[in-house]
Amino acid sequence: MLKNYSAIDLRGIPNKYYEKVIEVVDFGREIPDRKDLGIEFDLNDLNNVKKFKNFLIFTRGGSVKKNRKIIENKNVQILSNPYPVNETVARLASKNNIAFEICVRNIIKVKGFQRSTILKNLKNTVSFAKKFKTKIVITSGARDEFEIKKPRTLIAFGKILGMEYWESKASIYDIPKKILEMYSIEI
């Protein structure tokens, strides 16, 4: 049985299921000088992004207005938790080559009505992303070994959100691989 799938987790901890796992740290923490690291910025900290050209830049989304401000910054590579999304945001993200990140951990840790609202917004996000050819990346978001999700689980989650099998699979391997290659991060 395969221990290492053809998959890349752009937000997680190193484990045996993925070829490459990127650790994401918050801006403001001491940032180690590593190539295979992502940095998550808040909207207020985006002025400091230019200093970190060799890192993957994640920014946490929120409202449509906040998402729009984030994707207007061409230094951002990945918009985390992009929901809610409208046509303008999806079109602009595609134009600026910014991927939407769907982090499974963020859905698992909420319950009830909040989870159903997030899932509804994610289905809309996927729909707009498909319409405007915006990249989608599905990540586990694992912070310890108990939160690790297998690549097949992430693919199934993408299918639940309205992605075709090949789109869902591309969101955990092909798209992350292209993003990493753009920044010369070894796979």
C-alpha positions in Angstrom: 0.0 0.0 0.0 1.2 3.5 -0.8 2.4 5.5 2.2 3.1 8.6 0.1 0.3 9.8 -2.2 0.9 12.1 -5.1 -0.4 15.0 -3.1 0.9 18.3 -1.6 -0.5 19.8 1.5 0.0 23.6 1.5 -1.1 23.9 5.1 -0.2 21.1 7.5 2.5 19.3 9.4 5.0 16.8 7.9 3.5 13.3 7.5 3.8 10.2 5.5 0.8 10.8 3.2 2.1 13.8 1.3 5.1 14.4 -0.9 5.4 17.9 0.4 3.8 19.7 3.3 4.1 23.5 3.8 4.0 24.8 7.4 2.2 28.1 7.6 3.2 30.6 10.4 1.4 33.8 11.4 3.1 37.1 10.5 4.6 38.6 13.7 6.0 35.4 15.0 9.8 34.9 14.5 10.0 33.6 11.0 12.7 31.0 10.3 14.8 31.4 7.2 13.3 28.5 5.3 12.2 28.2 1.7 9.4 25.7 2.3 7.3 28.0 4.6 4.2 29.9 4.2 3.4 33.1 6.1 -0.2 34.2 6.9 -0.8 37.9 6.9 -3.8 39.8 8.2 -5.3 42.5 6.1 -3.7 45.2 8.3 -0.2 43.7 7.8 -0.3 43.4 4.0 2.0 46.5 3.7 4.8 44.2 5.0 4.3 41.5 2.3 7.0 42.9 -0.1 9.7 42.0 2.4 8.9 38.3 2.1 9.1 37.7 -1.7 10.5 34.2 -1.3 7.7 32.8 0.8 4.2 31.7 0.0 1.8 34.5 1.2 -1.5 33.4 2.7 -4.1 35.9 3.8 -7.3 35.0 5.7 -10.5 36.2 4.0 -13.7 37.3 5.5 -16.4 39.6 4.1 -16.7 40.2 0.4 -15.2 43.7 1.0 -12.2 42.3 2.9 -11.7 39.6 0.2 -11.6 42.3 -2.5 -9.0 44.4 -0.7 -6.9 41.3 -0.3 -7.0 40.1 -3.9 -6.2 43.6 -5.2 -2.7 43.0 -3.6 -0.8 41.1 -6.3 1.8 39.9 -3.7 -0.7 37.5 -2.1 -0.7 34.0 -3.6 -3.4 32.3 -1.5 -6.7 33.6 -0.1 -7.6 31.4 2.9 -11.2 31.0 3.9 -12.4 32.9 0.8 -16.1 32.7 1.7 -18.3 34.5 0.9 -17.2 35.2 -2.7 -19.0 37.0 -5.4 -18.4 37.2 -9.2 -16.1 40.3 -8.9 -13.9 38.7 -6.3 -13.6 35.4 -8.2 -12.9 37.2 -11.5 -10.2 39.5 -9.9 -8.6 36.5 -8.1 -8.3 34.7 -11.4 -6.9 37.8 -13.1 -4.3 38.3 -10.3 -3.4 34.6 -10.2 -4.5 34.2 -6.6 -5.7 30.8 -5.4 -8.6 30.2 -3.0 -7.7 27.9 -0.1 -10.3 25.6 1.4 -8.9 24.4 4.7 -10.7 21.3 5.9 -9.7 21.9 9.5 -11.7 25.1 9.6 -14.9 23.3 8.7 -14.3 20.4 11.0 -13.8 22.6 14.1 -17.2 24.3 13.8 -20.6 22.7 14.4 -24.3 23.1 13.7 -25.7 26.1 11.8 -22.2 27.7 11.5 -20.9 24.6 9.6 -23.9 24.5 7.3 -23.5 28.2 6.5 -19.8 27.7 5.7 -20.5 24.7 3.5 -23.2 26.7 1.6 -20.7 29.5 1.1 -18.0 27.1 0.0 -20.3 25.6 -2.6 -20.9 29.1 -4.0 -17.1 29.8 -3.8 -16.4 26.6 -5.8 -19.1 27.5 -8.3 -17.7 31.0 -8.9 -14.1 29.7 -9.0 -15.1 27.2 -11.7 -16.9 29.8 -13.7 -13.9 32.2 -13.7 -11.2 29.6 -13.7 -9.9 30.7 -10.3 -7.5 28.2 -8.8 -8.6 26.2 -5.7 -6.3 24.5 -3.2 -7.7 22.1 -0.7 -5.6 21.7 2.5 -5.8 19.7 5.7 -4.7 22.5 8.0 -3.4 19.8 10.4 -1.6 21.1 13.4 -0.8 17.8 15.0 -0.8 14.1 13.9 -4.5 13.6 15.0 -5.7 16.3 12.5 -4.0 14.8 9.5 -6.4 14.0 6.6 -5.5 11.6 3.9 -5.5 13.0 0.3 -8.5 10.8 -0.6 -10.5 12.5 2.1 -9.6 15.9 0.7 -10.6 14.8 -2.8 -13.9 13.5 -1.5 -14.5 16.8 0.3 -13.9 18.7 -2.9 -16.5 16.5 -4.7 -19.0 17.3 -1.9 -18.4 21.0 -2.7 -19.2 20.5 -6.4 -15.9 19.8 -7.9 -15.3 17.1 -10.5 -13.0 14.3 -9.4 -10.1 15.6 -11.6 -10.6 19.1 -10.3 -10.6 18.0 -6.8 -7.4 15.9 -7.4 -5.8 18.8 -9.1 -6.5 21.0 -6.1 -4.3 18.8 -3.9 -1.5 18.1 -6.3 -1.3 19.9 -9.7 -2.2 23.4 -8.5 -0.1 23.4 -5.3 2.8 22.0 -7.4 2.6 24.9 -9.9 2.4 27.4 -7.0 5.5 25.9 -5.4 7.4 25.8 -8.7 6.7 29.5 -9.2 8.7 30.2 -6.0 11.4 27.6 -6.6 10.4 25.5 -3.7 11.7 22.0 -4.1 9.1 19.2 -4.3 
